């Protein structure tokens, strides 16, 4: 589940909803649902730098990951949604992960996430989803600040559930 940024436009709401669905499919370990959100030629870059190109490869890669590896659950906070050119938008977010069997976040896997969405006809899909580690080398106070913010979002989600 994600914390949504304040809304100024219906298009931005669609982009935030797309991001929320992406994390929800990850958290439920649903490779088909996750891949369904991408454009046919969409790409995803994982936390470890692995790249998946096209819906079929995204589905196949995640199906293998979910079948053979325990995965944590994301909590995300949208920082910005910005319209680019007609029919394209950028979403920037931060996310933390609760490891399988754990109650709290693991700061070592905090991430900065970027999503580029495109509008085709009346629907939005993901052209690019990118994760990068939020390690803030040499600035532990930034890790602590992000952890605190994500813990508050996690607590709010648990209270809402």
ChimeraX commands (.cxc) that place a marker at each C-alpha (Angstrom):
marker #1 position 0.00,0.00,0.00 radius 0.5
marker #1 position 1.16,3.53,-0.65 radius 0.5
marker #1 position 0.65,6.90,0.89 radius 0.5
marker #1 position -0.74,9.22,-1.76 radius 0.5
marker #1 position 0.52,12.73,-2.43 radius 0.5
marker #1 position -2.07,15.53,-2.45 radius 0.5
marker #1 position -4.14,15.56,-5.62 radius 0.5
marker #1 position -4.26,18.40,-8.08 radius 0.5
marker #1 position -5.44,16.62,-11.17 radius 0.5
marker #1 position -7.30,13.48,-12.17 radius 0.5
marker #1 position -4.41,12.32,-14.38 radius 0.5
marker #1 position -2.11,12.43,-11.36 radius 0.5
marker #1 position -4.60,10.31,-9.43 radius 0.5
marker #1 position -4.51,7.69,-12.20 radius 0.5
marker #1 position -0.70,7.58,-12.03 radius 0.5
marker #1 position -0.69,7.22,-8.24 radius 0.5
marker #1 position -3.30,4.47,-8.48 radius 0.5
marker #1 position -1.12,2.68,-11.04 radius 0.5
marker #1 position 1.82,2.83,-8.62 radius 0.5
marker #1 position -0.36,1.63,-5.74 radius 0.5
marker #1 position -1.53,-1.32,-7.85 radius 0.5
marker #1 position 2.07,-2.16,-8.76 radius 0.5
marker #1 position 3.12,-2.38,-5.11 radius 0.5
marker #1 position -0.05,-4.29,-4.25 radius 0.5
marker #1 position 0.67,-6.91,-6.92 radius 0.5
marker #1 position 4.25,-7.20,-5.68 radius 0.5
marker #1 position 3.08,-7.58,-2.09 radius 0.5
marker #1 position 0.62,-10.32,-3.08 radius 0.5
marker #1 position 3.33,-12.00,-5.20 radius 0.5
marker #1 position 1.16,-11.74,-8.33 radius 0.5
marker #1 position 3.50,-11.78,-11.33 radius 0.5
marker #1 position 0.64,-11.67,-13.85 radius 0.5
marker #1 position -1.00,-8.68,-12.18 radius 0.5
marker #1 position 2.33,-6.86,-11.88 radius 0.5
marker #1 position 3.18,-7.41,-15.55 radius 0.5
marker #1 position -0.33,-6.45,-16.67 radius 0.5
marker #1 position 0.29,-2.84,-15.62 radius 0.5
marker #1 position 3.09,-2.39,-18.16 radius 0.5
marker #1 position 2.95,-1.29,-21.77 radius 0.5
marker #1 position 3.78,-4.15,-24.15 radius 0.5
marker #1 position 7.31,-2.76,-24.52 radius 0.5
marker #1 position 7.58,-1.53,-20.91 radius 0.5
marker #1 position 10.70,-2.08,-18.83 radius 0.5
marker #1 position 11.44,-2.68,-15.17 radius 0.5
marker #1 position 14.76,-2.28,-13.36 radius 0.5
marker #1 position 15.01,-4.23,-10.12 radius 0.5
marker #1 position 16.69,-3.23,-6.88 radius 0.5
marker #1 position 19.73,-5.30,-7.86 radius 0.5
marker #1 position 19.97,-3.64,-11.28 radius 0.5
marker #1 position 18.47,-6.50,-13.27 radius 0.5
marker #1 position 16.49,-5.28,-16.26 radius 0.5
marker #1 position 13.31,-6.82,-17.65 radius 0.5
marker #1 position 12.02,-5.66,-21.03 radius 0.5
marker #1 position 8.46,-6.27,-22.20 radius 0.5
marker #1 position 5.43,-7.65,-20.40 radius 0.5
marker #1 position 6.36,-11.27,-21.15 radius 0.5
marker #1 position 9.85,-10.98,-19.65 radius 0.5
marker #1 position 8.57,-9.05,-16.63 radius 0.5
marker #1 position 5.99,-11.76,-15.99 radius 0.5
marker #1 position 8.45,-14.65,-16.49 radius 0.5
marker #1 position 11.14,-13.07,-14.28 radius 0.5
marker #1 position 8.76,-12.26,-11.45 radius 0.5
marker #1 position 7.09,-15.66,-11.67 radius 0.5
marker #1 position 10.52,-17.22,-11.05 radius 0.5
marker #1 position 11.35,-14.80,-8.24 radius 0.5
marker #1 position 8.04,-15.39,-6.48 radius 0.5
marker #1 position 8.28,-19.18,-6.94 radius 0.5
marker #1 position 11.81,-19.51,-5.57 radius 0.5
marker #1 position 12.48,-16.60,-3.22 radius 0.5
marker #1 position 10.68,-15.11,-0.24 radius 0.5
marker #1 position 9.92,-11.46,-0.94 radius 0.5
marker #1 position 9.14,-8.65,1.43 radius 0.5
marker #1 position 6.17,-6.30,1.29 radius 0.5
marker #1 position 6.59,-2.71,0.14 radius 0.5
marker #1 position 5.26,0.41,1.80 radius 0.5
marker #1 position 5.59,3.40,-0.52 radius 0.5
marker #1 position 5.24,7.15,-0.30 radius 0.5
marker #1 position 4.65,9.15,-3.46 radius 0.5
marker #1 position 6.86,12.24,-3.55 radius 0.5
marker #1 position 5.83,13.72,-6.88 radius 0.5
marker #1 position 3.67,13.15,-9.92 radius 0.5
marker #1 position 4.52,15.36,-12.86 radius 0.5
marker #1 position 3.00,15.52,-16.31 radius 0.5
marker #1 position 5.73,15.44,-18.93 radius 0.5
marker #1 position 4.52,15.82,-22.50 radius 0.5
marker #1 position 1.04,14.89,-23.68 radius 0.5
marker #1 position 0.19,11.39,-22.52 radius 0.5
marker #1 position 3.31,10.86,-20.39 radius 0.5
marker #1 position 3.92,11.35,-16.68 radius 0.5
marker #1 position 6.66,10.78,-14.11 radius 0.5
marker #1 position 6.06,9.50,-10.59 radius 0.5
marker #1 position 8.81,9.62,-7.97 radius 0.5
marker #1 position 8.43,7.70,-4.72 radius 0.5
marker #1 position 10.32,6.26,-1.79 radius 0.5
marker #1 position 9.63,2.80,-0.43 radius 0.5
marker #1 position 10.61,0.53,2.38 radius 0.5
marker #1 position 10.24,-3.20,2.71 radius 0.5
marker #1 position 9.10,-5.43,5.53 radius 0.5
marker #1 position 11.01,-8.72,5.15 radius 0.5
marker #1 position 9.07,-12.00,5.27 radius 0.5
marker #1 position 8.26,-12.90,8.87 radius 0.5
marker #1 position 9.36,-9.51,10.22 radius 0.5
marker #1 position 7.24,-6.81,11.81 radius 0.5
marker #1 position 9.33,-3.79,10.86 radius 0.5
marker #1 position 11.20,-2.25,7.97 radius 0.5
marker #1 position 14.71,-3.18,6.91 radius 0.5
marker #1 position 16.50,0.15,6.25 radius 0.5
marker #1 position 19.15,-1.63,4.16 radius 0.5
marker #1 position 16.57,-2.12,1.40 radius 0.5
marker #1 position 14.92,1.30,1.33 radius 0.5
marker #1 position 14.52,2.36,-2.27 radius 0.5
marker #1 position 13.93,5.35,-4.47 radius 0.5
marker #1 position 11.42,4.42,-7.16 radius 0.5
marker #1 position 10.65,6.13,-10.44 radius 0.5
marker #1 position 7.80,5.27,-12.76 radius 0.5
marker #1 position 7.16,6.67,-16.22 radius 0.5
marker #1 position 3.57,6.15,-17.31 radius 0.5
marker #1 position 2.06,6.59,-20.73 radius 0.5
marker #1 position -1.54,7.10,-21.71 radius 0.5
marker #1 position -2.87,5.11,-24.63 radius 0.5
marker #1 position -6.49,5.80,-25.46 radius 0.5
marker #1 position -8.17,6.18,-22.05 radius 0.5
marker #1 position -5.85,4.05,-19.92 radius 0.5
marker #1 position -2.43,4.48,-18.37 radius 0.5
marker #1 position 0.33,1.87,-18.39 radius 0.5
marker #1 position 3.91,1.75,-17.19 radius 0.5
marker #1 position 6.66,2.44,-19.71 radius 0.5
marker #1 position 9.45,2.25,-17.11 radius 0.5
marker #1 position 9.64,1.30,-13.44 radius 0.5
marker #1 position 13.03,1.75,-11.78 radius 0.5
marker #1 position 14.29,0.93,-8.28 radius 0.5
marker #1 position 17.54,2.21,-6.86 radius 0.5
marker #1 position 18.86,1.64,-3.34 radius 0.5
marker #1 position 18.35,4.58,-0.97 radius 0.5
marker #1 position 21.60,4.13,0.92 radius 0.5
marker #1 position 22.64,7.78,1.26 radius 0.5
marker #1 position 26.31,6.88,1.71 radius 0.5
marker #1 position 27.93,8.87,4.51 radius 0.5
marker #1 position 24.62,10.46,5.54 radius 0.5
marker #1 position 23.06,8.14,8.14 radius 0.5
marker #1 position 20.68,10.90,9.26 radius 0.5
marker #1 position 18.94,10.67,5.86 radius 0.5
marker #1 position 18.45,6.92,6.30 radius 0.5
marker #1 position 17.03,7.54,9.78 radius 0.5
marker #1 position 14.73,10.28,8.47 radius 0.5
marker #1 position 13.42,8.08,5.66 radius 0.5
marker #1 position 12.99,5.13,8.03 radius 0.5
marker #1 position 10.95,7.27,10.40 radius 0.5
marker #1 position 8.74,8.52,7.58 radius 0.5
marker #1 position 8.20,5.02,6.20 radius 0.5
marker #1 position 7.47,3.63,9.68 radius 0.5
marker #1 position 4.73,6.25,10.08 radius 0.5
marker #1 position 3.24,5.21,6.72 radius 0.5
marker #1 position 3.44,1.55,7.72 radius 0.5
marker #1 position 1.69,2.25,11.03 radius 0.5
marker #1 position -1.05,4.19,9.22 radius 0.5
marker #1 position -1.54,1.28,6.80 radius 0.5
marker #1 position -1.78,-1.24,9.63 radius 0.5
marker #1 position -4.32,0.92,11.44 radius 0.5
marker #1 position -6.38,1.19,8.24 radius 0.5
marker #1 position -6.31,-2.59,7.68 radius 0.5
marker link #1:1,2 radius 0.2
marker link #1:2,3 radius 0.2
marker link #1:3,4 radius 0.2
marker link #1:4,5 radius 0.2
marker link #1:5,6 radius 0.2
marker link #1:6,7 radius 0.2
marker link #1:7,8 radius 0.2
marker link #1:8,9 radius 0.2
marker link #1:9,10 radius 0.2
marker link #1:10,11 radius 0.2
marker link #1:11,12 radius 0.2
marker link #1:12,13 radius 0.2
marker link #1:13,14 radius 0.2
marker link #1:14,15 radius 0.2
marker link #1:15,16 radius 0.2
marker link #1:16,17 radius 0.2
marker link #1:17,18 radius 0.2
marker link #1:18,19 radius 0.2
marker link #1:19,20 radius 0.2
marker link #1:20,21 radius 0.2
marker link #1:21,22 radius 0.2
marker link #1:22,23 radius 0.2
marker link #1:23,24 radius 0.2
marker link #1:24,25 radius 0.2
marker link #1:25,26 radius 0.2
marker link #1:26,27 radius 0.2
marker link #1:27,28 radius 0.2
marker link #1:28,29 radius 0.2
marker link #1:29,30 radius 0.2
marker link #1:30,31 radius 0.2
marker link #1:31,32 radius 0.2
marker link #1:32,33 radius 0.2
marker link #1:33,34 radius 0.2
marker link #1:34,35 radius 0.2
marker link #1:35,36 radius 0.2
marker link #1:36,37 radius 0.2
marker link #1:37,38 radius 0.2
marker link #1:38,39 radius 0.2
marker link #1:39,40 radius 0.2
marker link #1:40,41 radius 0.2
marker link #1:41,42 radius 0.2
marker link #1:42,43 radius 0.2
marker link #1:43,44 radius 0.2
marker link #1:44,45 radius 0.2
marker link #1:45,46 radius 0.2
marker link #1:46,47 radius 0.2
marker link #1:47,48 radius 0.2
marker link #1:48,49 radius 0.2
marker link #1:49,50 radius 0.2
marker link #1:50,51 radius 0.2
marker link #1:51,52 radius 0.2
marker link #1:52,53 radius 0.2
marker link #1:53,54 radius 0.2
marker link #1:54,55 radius 0.2
marker link #1:55,56 radius 0.2
marker link #1:56,57 radius 0.2
marker link #1:57,58 radius 0.2
marker link #1:58,59 radius 0.2
marker link #1:59,60 radius 0.2
marker link #1:60,61 radius 0.2
marker link #1:61,62 radius 0.2
marker link #1:62,63 radius 0.2
marker link #1:63,64 radius 0.2
marker link #1:64,65 radius 0.2
marker link #1:65,66 radius 0.2
marker link #1:66,67 radius 0.2
marker link #1:67,68 radius 0.2
marker link #1:68,69 radius 0.2
marker link #1:69,70 radius 0.2
marker link #1:70,71 radius 0.2
marker link #1:71,72 radius 0.2
marker link #1:72,73 radius 0.2
marker link #1:73,74 radius 0.2
marker link #1:74,75 radius 0.2
marker link #1:75,76 radius 0.2
marker link #1:76,77 radius 0.2
marker link #1:77,78 radius 0.2
marker link #1:78,79 radius 0.2
marker link #1:79,80 radius 0.2
marker link #1:80,81 radius 0.2
marker link #1:81,82 radius 0.2
marker link #1:82,83 radius 0.2
marker link #1:83,84 radius 0.2
marker link #1:84,85 radius 0.2
marker link #1:85,86 radius 0.2
marker link #1:86,87 radius 0.2
marker link #1:87,88 radius 0.2
marker link #1:88,89 radius 0.2
marker link #1:89,90 radius 0.2
marker link #1:90,91 radius 0.2
marker link #1:91,92 radius 0.2
marker link #1:92,93 radius 0.2
marker link #1:93,94 radius 0.2
marker link #1:94,95 radius 0.2
marker link #1:95,96 radius 0.2
marker link #1:96,97 radius 0.2
marker link #1:97,98 radius 0.2
marker link #1:98,99 radius 0.2
marker link #1:99,100 radius 0.2
marker link #1:100,101 radius 0.2
marker link #1:101,102 radius 0.2
marker link #1:102,103 radius 0.2
marker link #1:103,104 radius 0.2
marker link #1:104,105 radius 0.2
marker link #1:105,106 radius 0.2
marker link #1:106,107 radius 0.2
marker link #1:107,108 radius 0.2
marker link #1:108,109 radius 0.2
marker link #1:109,110 radius 0.2
marker link #1:110,111 radius 0.2
marker link #1:111,112 radius 0.2
marker link #1:112,113 radius 0.2
marker link #1:113,114 radius 0.2
marker link #1:114,115 radius 0.2
marker link #1:115,116 radius 0.2
marker link #1:116,117 radius 0.2
marker link #1:117,118 radius 0.2
marker link #1:118,119 radius 0.2
marker link #1:119,120 radius 0.2
marker link #1:120,121 radius 0.2
marker link #1:121,122 radius 0.2
marker link #1:122,123 radius 0.2
marker link #1:123,124 radius 0.2
marker link #1:124,125 radius 0.2
marker link #1:125,126 radius 0.2
marker link #1:126,127 radius 0.2
marker link #1:127,128 radius 0.2
marker link #1:128,129 radius 0.2
marker link #1:129,130 radius 0.2
marker link #1:130,131 radius 0.2
marker link #1:131,132 radius 0.2
marker link #1:132,133 radius 0.2
marker link #1:133,134 radius 0.2
marker link #1:134,135 radius 0.2
marker link #1:135,136 radius 0.2
marker link #1:136,137 radius 0.2
marker link #1:137,138 radius 0.2
marker link #1:138,139 radius 0.2
marker link #1:139,140 radius 0.2
marker link #1:140,141 radius 0.2
marker link #1:141,142 radius 0.2
marker link #1:142,143 radius 0.2
marker link #1:143,144 radius 0.2
marker link #1:144,145 radius 0.2
marker link #1:145,146 radius 0.2
marker link #1:146,147 radius 0.2
marker link #1:147,148 radius 0.2
marker link #1:148,149 radius 0.2
marker link #1:149,150 radius 0.2
marker link #1:150,151 radius 0.2
marker link #1:151,152 radius 0.2
marker link #1:152,153 radius 0.2
marker link #1:153,154 radius 0.2
marker link #1:154,155 radius 0.2
marker link #1:155,156 radius 0.2
marker link #1:156,157 radius 0.2
marker link #1:157,158 radius 0.2
marker link #1:158,159 radius 0.2
marker link #1:159,160 radius 0.2
marker link #1:160,161 radius 0.2
view
